[in-house]
Amino acid sequence: MLVLKRKEGQWIEIIHRSGDVIRLRVYDIQAVAGSASRANLAFDDSARNFEIRRPERRVTTPRPAAAGDLAPPAPIVAEAVVEVEPESGAVPALLVPQPD
């Protein structure tokens, strides 16, 4: 995140590595004790090279309705080698195959 301190009415030029330039102007700065400060930004983009996105306003996509014709997922089967003690029938340890 880049934080810039600017006074009201000042223009800022932001130049991307690609060479694209956008000019922003800060105006209508509102700072009130006890509440969040805010400022408005104006930008100069007459060629319409930039797209505005507002990450705080996430676009909600509709969730598809459940399809009744889909089969339920197949169960997952795991296999493991176990050692059983013949006298007690207990399973003392899970044996994990070791690389050769």
trRosetta pair geometry for C-beta under 8 A, 3 or more apart (Angstrom, degrees):
i j d omega theta_ij theta_ji phi_ij phi_ji
4 12 6.1 69 142 -117 166 153
6 10 4.4 -138 -174 68 109 130
6 12 6.2 -95 -75 -54 153 117
6 26 4.8 140 93 15 122 143
7 10 5.2 91 59 -20 71 120
7 26 7.5 158 98 79 23 124
8 26 6.1 -110 -117 111 42 91
8 27 5.7 78 -160 -123 87 49
8 28 7.4 123 -134 -13 117 21
8 29 5.1 -121 -76 1 104 112
8 39 7.9 -148 -98 -140 81 114
9 25 6.8 -14 -158 -173 29 106
9 26 7.3 -46 6 76 21 70
9 27 6.1 67 -71 -94 51 88
10 25 6.9 178 89 -141 33 69
10 26 6.1 6 55 37 79 101
11 23 5.5 -6 -172 -175 111 105
11 24 7.0 149 -157 79 59 39
11 25 4.9 -33 -96 -88 67 86
11 44 8.0 6 -143 -4 121 125
12 23 7.0 156 77 -156 44 55
12 24 4.8 -18 59 62 98 92
12 25 7.4 172 14 -82 73 36
12 26 7.4 50 -10 -22 114 96
13 21 5.8 -13 -169 -167 101 108
13 22 7.5 156 -153 80 53 38
13 23 5.3 -24 -97 -99 70 77
14 21 7.0 152 78 -155 47 55
14 22 5.1 -14 59 61 99 88
14 23 7.8 179 18 -85 70 28
14 24 6.7 29 -7 -1 110 110
15 19 7.1 -24 -171 -146 95 28
15 20 7.4 160 -155 84 51 44
15 21 5.0 -17 -102 -101 75 83
16 19 6.8 -32 76 36 81 22
16 20 4.3 11 35 56 123 91
16 21 7.5 -142 13 -70 76 37
20 49 5.8 -168 -143 142 117 141
20 50 7.5 132 168 -68 132 94
22 43 5.8 -11 178 -162 103 120
22 44 7.4 160 -167 64 57 66
22 45 6.1 -9 -128 -78 92 104
22 49 7.8 -143 -78 77 93 109
22 50 5.7 36 -92 -43 131 152
23 43 6.4 145 82 -156 54 63
23 44 4.1 -1 63 38 112 112
24 41 5.2 -25 -164 -165 109 109
24 42 7.0 143 -160 74 54 46
24 43 5.0 -26 -99 -96 67 84
24 44 8.0 -140 -67 11 28 75
25 41 7.0 140 69 -160 46 56
25 42 4.4 -16 57 58 102 99
25 43 7.4 -175 15 -78 73 36
25 44 7.8 66 -16 -27 104 95
26 29 6.6 33 156 -63 106 104
26 39 5.3 -6 -161 164 98 135
26 40 7.5 133 -160 76 49 50
26 41 6.3 -28 -98 -101 55 68
27 39 7.2 136 64 -175 26 87
27 40 5.3 -37 74 72 77 100
27 41 7.8 143 25 -100 74 21
27 42 6.3 21 12 -9 120 109
28 39 6.6 145 84 -151 65 55
28 40 4.5 28 54 16 116 115
29 37 7.4 0 -174 180 82 107
29 38 7.7 177 -150 95 45 45
29 39 4.5 -9 -104 -103 70 101
30 37 6.5 173 92 -157 59 63
30 38 5.1 0 57 59 103 84
30 39 7.1 -179 20 -77 66 51
31 37 4.3 -4 -106 -116 76 112
32 35 4.9 10 83 47 105 108
32 37 7.4 163 23 -94 56 63
43 50 7.5 -63 139 67 147 145
45 48 6.1 92 139 -89 99 29
45 49 6.0 -128 -160 37 103 77
45 50 5.1 -90 -130 32 152 106
54 57 4.2 25 104 30 117 108
55 58 7.0 14 -174 -72 48 77
64 67 7.7 -7 139 -38 116 91
67 70 4.8 83 90 -18 105 108
80 94 5.8 -20 163 -158 138 106
80 95 7.6 149 169 58 88 62
80 96 7.9 -39 -148 -92 101 59
81 94 7.8 117 76 -171 57 61
81 95 4.7 -52 95 71 102 108
81 97 7.1 90 15 -55 131 84
82 91 5.2 -19 178 -148 129 117
82 93 7.8 168 -149 89 68 46
82 94 6.1 -44 -103 -115 80 58
82 95 6.7 167 -108 14 25 90
83 91 7.1 130 72 -150 50 65
83 92 6.5 -40 86 51 102 89
83 93 5.9 9 41 60 114 86
83 95 5.8 84 -27 -33 101 119
84 89 6.4 -13 -176 -152 109 42
84 90 7.3 160 -153 80 64 33
84 91 5.7 -37 -99 -92 71 71
85 88 5.0 18 94 43 121 92
85 89 6.9 -59 74 -3 76 12
85 90 5.1 7 34 54 116 82
85 91 7.9 -154 6 -79 80 24
85 92 6.3 64 -33 -20 111 111
86 89 7.8 12 -166 -69 19 51
91 94 7.9 39 157 -68 109 64
